[in-house]
Amino acid sequence: MSPHVAVVGGGLAGLTAACDLADAGLRVTLLESRARLGGATFSFRRDGIAVDNGQHVVLRCCTEYQALLRRLGTADGIAMQDRFRMPILTPDGAAAELARSAAPAPLHLATGIARYGALSVADRLRVLRAAVALRGLDPTDPALDEQTFGDWLARHGQNDATLGALWNLIAVAALNCDAAEASLALAAMVFRTALLDRADAADIGVPRLPLEDLHVRPAEKYLLDRDAQVRTRSAVRSVERDHDRFRLLLDSEELTADAVVVAVPPDTAAKVCPSQAGFSTRQAGGLGAAPIVNVHVIYERPVTDLPFAAAVSSPVQWIFDRTDVAGVASGQYLAISLSAAHSWLDTPMPKLREVFLAELARLLPAAATTPHSRFFVTRERRATFRQGPGSGRLRPPAATGIRGLTLAGSWTATGWPDTMEGAVRSGHRAADLVTAQLAGGARS
Ligand SMILES: Cc1cc2nc3c(=O)[nH]c(=O)nc-3n(C[C@H](O)[C@H](O)[C@H](O)COP(=O)(O)OP(=O)(O)OC[C@H]3O[C@@H](n4cnc5c(N)ncnc54)[C@H](O)[C@@H]3O)c2cc1C
């Protein structure tokens, strides 16, 4: 009989690892503590419409996530831009945009920045000079992980205007962290990989389907079709080494496995794994957490033609038109995505309603005269880890101190920020390691 592998955690990392292991011919049991799979990516129904827990976006450089969708048969579920174009809304009603040209990297953005109307000509030159310097940074240099992106930007001549209208538009969304608090290593990775090194890398992809239909259910079906066991409401409390096997303790039963992939959030991973695994609660605590809040508004009539837009000089960060994805029959459903949302996380609904309806009215003139029929908020307190300085050295590799026990998750040392792409990459890495170890190969 083929070896049995338990995958603990049914988010994207665990789902990816489980798909790989099932394809490798191993017997797989996926154990998820909640009643549903998907982890940080899930959808629910509310008054007949499909709502995601938070707007998710990918870029063309997120190659492994897109490859997973192709494998699951849902690649068409992403509407990918032919060419990077970011519409920008300003409260005075003046629209701007940041776009790339057809030129090869790094010239592809030069014209876009030179024409970027949300900044003065002098500030556009400032941005171009800093972009050239940023392109020279090595994101894998550990010294970069000790500094903030904000300090680096200040040393490279950036001011409040360039921070607000350019650097933070991207840094806050990609790192769930203000530039002032973000790790320079992760920021350099994001800006180089997405914007500076390849011309098409930043093309923006927005789901056409709820996350549930995009990858959660398709991955579950993929696993069931390959005879994997998928168990929800199955929290694993601890994983113990038992001679050359593993014992997993659940609330009212025990399971044994030849290898285990632990793909749960950092604090749970530290609790569940034996201390010899080498990942401590202190490390997990150091990684911390950062919130994302989404404000959802359904207007009785359309108020914008834009599929999405970023906003400057406004508490609104990004707006997405979710009418079709959600199945809204009439009117327009807009979701405002608020990253690094510490100040909004515990703000009561009436206050959020007052602030964001007024802001939408300022940014989108038609919203000022269009009634809304629904307003609600989704709050994710621990959306990502805190991607600040020092986080790089706290992120563990897939291999632990125990052969046969591997870690996966967007918070592990993937080299990527805490994203769906990082989660998928970590799942592949953990599955490769387990497969090699079971075959008597890799030692680390
Ligand atoms: C609102 C929001 C917006 C986001 N926007 C984007 C975006 O635009 N683009 C992007 O790429 N990324 C985005 N992200 C980040 C992305 O969703 C995550 O990086 C990724 O989904 C994490 O996947 P994961 O599998 O590593 O972890 P998780 O999804 O956290 O999965 C861990 C799983 O383990 C389970 N678990 C916990 N304890 C146990 C236990 N004891 N036993 C069994 N199971 C357990 C959990 O229930 C969970 O299902 C966003 C996240 C949020 C919350």
The ligand as a Tripos MOL2 file, in Angstrom:
@<TRIPOS>MOLECULE
LIG
   53    58     1     0     0
SMALL
NO_CHARGES

@<TRIPOS>ATOM
      1 C1         -9.2960   39.8200    3.0010 C.3       1 LIG1
      2 C2         -8.0580   39.2540    2.3650 C.ar      1 LIG1
      3 C3         -7.6310   39.7610    1.1510 C.ar      1 LIG1
      4 C4         -6.5000   39.2240    0.5450 C.ar      1 LIG1
      5 N1         -6.1320   39.6900   -0.6850 N.ar      1 LIG1
      6 C5         -5.1880   39.0260   -1.3850 C.ar      1 LIG1
      7 C6         -4.9460   39.3500   -2.7370 C.ar      1 LIG1
      8 O1         -5.5480   40.2640   -3.3020 O.2       1 LIG1
      9 N2         -4.0160   38.6210   -3.4210 N.ar      1 LIG1
     10 C7         -3.3310   37.6000   -2.8340 C.ar      1 LIG1
     11 O2         -2.5390   36.9380   -3.5190 O.2       1 LIG1
     12 N3         -3.5180   37.2980   -1.5190 N.ar      1 LIG1
     13 C8         -4.4280   37.9700   -0.8000 C.ar      1 LIG1
     14 N4         -4.6700   37.6360    0.5050 N.ar      1 LIG1
     15 C9         -3.7800   36.6640    1.1800 C.3       1 LIG1
     16 C10        -4.1010   35.2290    0.8120 C.3       1 LIG1
     17 O3         -5.4850   34.9810    0.9590 O.3       1 LIG1
     18 C11        -3.3200   34.2970    1.7560 C.3       1 LIG1
     19 O4         -1.9430   34.5770    1.6600 O.3       1 LIG1
     20 C12        -3.4820   32.8190    1.4430 C.3       1 LIG1
     21 O5         -4.8060   32.4950    1.1170 O.3       1 LIG1
     22 C13        -3.0350   31.9990    2.6660 C.3       1 LIG1
     23 O6         -3.1770   30.6260    2.4060 O.3       1 LIG1
     24 P1         -2.5960   29.5460    3.4390 P.3       1 LIG1
     25 O7         -3.0510   28.2190    2.9720 O.co2     1 LIG1
     26 O8         -1.1370   29.7610    3.5980 O.co2     1 LIG1
     27 O9         -3.2360   29.8870    4.8580 O.3       1 LIG1
     28 P2         -4.7540   29.8600    5.3330 P.3       1 LIG1
     29 O10        -5.6240   30.2630    4.2170 O.co2     1 LIG1
     30 O11        -4.7930   30.6360    6.6010 O.co2     1 LIG1
     31 O12        -5.0610   28.3240    5.6380 O.3       1 LIG1
     32 C14        -4.7880   27.6970    6.8550 C.3       1 LIG1
     33 C15        -5.9110   26.7060    7.1340 C.3       1 LIG1
     34 O13        -5.6000   25.9380    8.3020 O.3       1 LIG1
     35 C16        -6.7990   25.7180    9.0120 C.3       1 LIG1
     36 N5         -6.4590   25.3430   10.3970 N.ar      1 LIG1
     37 C17        -6.0790   26.1580   11.4110 C.ar      1 LIG1
     38 N6         -5.8400   25.4300   12.5200 N.ar      1 LIG1
     39 C18        -6.0610   24.1370   12.2020 C.ar      1 LIG1
     40 C19        -5.9730   22.9160   12.9220 C.ar      1 LIG1
     41 N7         -5.6000   22.8890   14.2130 N.pl3     1 LIG1
     42 N8         -6.2860   21.7550   12.2960 N.ar      1 LIG1
     43 C20        -6.6860   21.7550   10.9930 C.ar      1 LIG1
     44 N9         -6.7930   22.9060   10.2640 N.ar      1 LIG1
     45 C21        -6.4720   24.0710   10.8530 C.ar      1 LIG1
     46 C22        -7.5210   27.0530    8.8870 C.3       1 LIG1
     47 O14        -8.8900   26.9420    9.2020 O.3       1 LIG1
     48 C23        -7.2510   27.3870    7.4140 C.3       1 LIG1
     49 O15        -8.2460   26.8410    6.5710 O.3       1 LIG1
     50 C24        -5.7610   38.1870    1.1720 C.ar      1 LIG1
     51 C25        -6.1920   37.6980    2.4130 C.ar      1 LIG1
     52 C26        -7.3330   38.1930    2.9960 C.ar      1 LIG1
     53 C27        -7.7940   37.6200    4.2950 C.3       1 LIG1
@<TRIPOS>BOND
     1     1     2 1
     2     2     3 ar
     3     2    52 ar
     4     3     4 ar
     5     4     5 ar
     6     4    50 ar
     7     5     6 ar
     8     6     7 ar
     9     6    13 1
    10     7     8 2
    11     7     9 ar
    12     9    10 ar
    13    10    11 2
    14    10    12 ar
    15    12    13 ar
    16    13    14 ar
    17    14    15 1
    18    14    50 ar
    19    15    16 1
    20    16    17 1
    21    16    18 1
    22    18    19 1
    23    18    20 1
    24    20    21 1
    25    20    22 1
    26    22    23 1
    27    23    24 1
    28    24    25 2
    29    24    26 1
    30    24    27 1
    31    27    28 1
    32    28    29 2
    33    28    30 1
    34    28    31 1
    35    31    32 1
    36    32    33 1
    37    33    34 1
    38    33    48 1
    39    34    35 1
    40    35    36 1
    41    35    46 1
    42    36    37 ar
    43    36    45 ar
    44    37    38 ar
    45    38    39 ar
    46    39    40 ar
    47    39    45 ar
    48    40    41 1
    49    40    42 ar
    50    42    43 ar
    51    43    44 ar
    52    44    45 ar
    53    46    47 1
    54    46    48 1
    55    48    49 1
    56    50    51 ar
    57    51    52 ar
    58    52    53 1
@<TRIPOS>SUBSTRUCTURE
     1 LIG1         1 GROUP 0 **** ****
